[in-house]
């Protein structure tokens, strides 16, 4: 199967079976999503969603978070992975939002990555989820799944994978495609034992094709 045919097959499948895919993180505004995504680094969305309600009740906006101290904030996120660093990142992020952006979350990748705790992946999530920009956030799930299926070829870094994915996915679907791939990676195309028997896109999957051929041979 040619790569463009593979993309077309997979996109059509997800458009039919999961047209409204969205982030599993709980949030009510851009600030809350930014906090949640920072916390989600190397941590499950489930754990983040258990943590953020109390956090957002205490610190509902950048101004309240910017005035918090490390000792005040840390107890709210101590159950999250790397709580020390993330506490520092959240405090620094909130202060920068107040000092430079008048308390508003910027909607450009170039401005977002200047904030503490925000890398390219996080910036792509924010701009694609909030503003529907055609930015592809490549986390471990997206990186693994896109390579395994055959959507990317010899992509050694997340940014390389991002460029390949954006090149082949229609711009109006990029913001949705991130969720298709990440959810597929979490629930079907899992890391150790992908659930090929439950997979609706296996006929377009490079990994499955090799797996079947190996059994025949």
N, C-alpha and C positions, 0 to 999 in steps of 0.2 A: 504493500500500500504506500502510495506517495504521501509525503508529509502533509501536503495541503488537503488531500483526501482524508487523512487521519484527523486533522483539525476540524474539517467540516462535519465528519461523522460525530465526533465528540461534542462539538458545540451544539449540533442539532439534538443530540440525546439530552444534554442538560437543559436546553431551552424547553424541551418537552416535559422532562421529569423533575426539574428543580428550577423553574423560571424565576422564582423570587428568592433565591439563595441570598443570605445576608450574614453578617457577623454574628457569632454567638455571644459576644460580649454585651453586657447590659450597660446602657448609657442613655442619657436624655438630651445631651447637647455636645458640641464639639470638645469642650473642656473635659467633660467626663470621659468621652471616648479616648482622648489623648492620655489621660491618667490611666485608664484601663489597659490601653495598648502598651504603655511603658511597663506596667506591672506584669503584663502577659509574657514578657521575654523569658524564655526557658521556664515557663509555668503554664499550667492548664487554664483554659478559659473558665472552667468550672470553679477552680480555686479562686480566681480573680473575682468572679461573680458572687462568691460567698463573702468576699472581703470588702468590696466597694460600697455596699449600701451604708454601712456605718461610717465609712470614710467620707462619702459624699454628703451624708447628713451633717457631719462635723465641718467639712470643708467643701461647700457647694460651688465655690467659684475660685478663680485665681487669686483674688484679693485676700480671701480668708486663708488660703493655703500659703500664700506668700509671707504671711505674718507668723506662721507656725514655726516652732523650733524643732530640731531633730528629735528631742526627747518626747515632744508632744505627738509628732506624727508617727514615729517608729512603731508604737504599740498597735496602730491600726493595720499595719501591713507586715507584722512580724511573721505571719504564717506564709507569706509569699517567698519564693526563692530570691536569694540575694537581697534581703531587706535593707541592709546597711546602704548599699550602693543606690538602691531604688529610692530610699528615703532622701538621700542627697540629691538625686536626679529630680524628684518631684518638687522639692523645695527650690532648687535652682531654676527649674522650668517655670514655676509659678512666678517667681521674682522677675524673670526675663519677660514673661508675658505682660506683667504690670509695667515694667520699666520701658520696654521697647514697643509693645504692641497694644497698649491701652487696655490690657486685660482680655484681648481677643486672640483666638487661635488663628495664626496665619494660614492661608490656603495655598501656599506654594511650597514645593519640596525644598527649594533652596533656602527658604526662611525657616522651615520646620527643623531641618537638620542642624541648625545652629543652636537649637534648644538642648539643654542637658538631658541625656537619656533618650534622645531621638536620633535614630539612624535612618538610612534610606528606606528600609522596610516599613518602619513605623510611619514615616512621612507619606509613603505611598498608600498605606492603609487609611490614614486620616483624609487625604485629598480624594481618594477614590470613594470612600464610604460617605463622607459628608458632602463633597462637591461633585461626585460622579466623574472625576477626571480619569482619563484613560491611563492610569498608573497601576502597574502590576506589582503588588507586594509579594516578594518571594521569601517565604519562611522555610523551615526544614521540610514541612509537608509538601509544599508546592515544588520545592527543589527536587525532592525525591520522586514525587508522582510524575512530574513533567518529564523527567529523565526516564523513568521506568516505562511509561506509556509510549514514549518516543516522540513527544512534542518538542523536546530539545535534543540537541546533538553535541556531545563533547563540551557541554557547558561546565566549566570548572568552578565558577563562582555564582552566587545568587544574582549578581548584576548581569552576568553573561546570559543566564537563563531568562532573566527579565527581558532583555533585549530581543531574544529569540521569540518569546511568547508574544510580546507586543507587536512584533513584526507580522505575525501570522493571524492574530485575533483581531476582528473588526473593532475599531476604536470605541464604538458605542457599547461593546460587550466586555471590554477589558475589566471594568470595575466589578462586573458580575463574575467573570471567569476566575478571578482570584478566589472567590468563595466556593465556586464549583470544585476547584482543585483542592483547596484546603479541607473542605468537608469530605471529599472523596478519600483523601489521605487519612483523615481521622477515623472514618467509619468503615471503609471498604478496602482501599489500597494501603493497608497498614504496613508498618515497616518490616516486621519479621515474617509474618505469614499472611500475605495479601489474600483476601477472600474472593478469589477469581470466580468461584461458582456463583457468587451473588452479584457479580459485576456486570452492569449493563453496557459497558463499553469495551468488553474484552475482545470483541471481534476487530477492534481497531487498535488493540494494545500490542506493542512490540514485545513486551515481556511475556504476555500470554502466548503469542505466536511462537516464540522460542521455546516456551515450556511445552507446548503441544508437539512441536517438532522433535524435541528431545525424547518425549514418550514414544513417539512413532518409531524413531530410529533405535 
